[in-house]
């Protein structure tokens, strides 16, 4: 049961966006830029970072929807995303992504947990400044999105995998600004 009178039947962040469309627009624009805008990281990698952070934050709605979005990008699959979410050091992803995930996890715990050694390690693995920047911002933004969804106790269906798969496909192929059109 949501903590405030959110629109019924709309899952997760969608209900919060519908409740205050004026805040939805900039939050969706941020998601669009971070997850689909220009970046040396692929869209799939960025969605995996979002799913990873959301899993570590125990936000069911965000981890499940972004897991699906990541799986709908080229080179990704549900198995790969799950390997990253639950055991990234042993996941079959490049060392650079592992180093960035380590940074994302530290950002999730608190920005000051990221050390100069973490950044140096990411650079040693081939990460550039933009990739490091984007990883930190994705991790920070998803902490906010996760707390927004869970802090309002939004409706989060847990027994509808098809709902999340469809949502993930839409996010991967149509983007986040498209969702804004349905909220405003």
Secondary structure, 3 states (H helix, E strand, C coil): CCCCCCCCCCCCHHHHHHHCHHHHHHHHHHHHHHHHCCCCCCHHHHHHHHHHHHHHCCCHHHHHHHHHHHHCCCCCCHHHHHHHHHHHHHCCCCHHHHHHHHHHHHHHHCHHHCCHHHHHHHHHCCCCHHHHHHHHHHHHHHHHHHHHHHHCCCCCCCCCHHHHHHHHHHHHHHCCHHHHHHHC
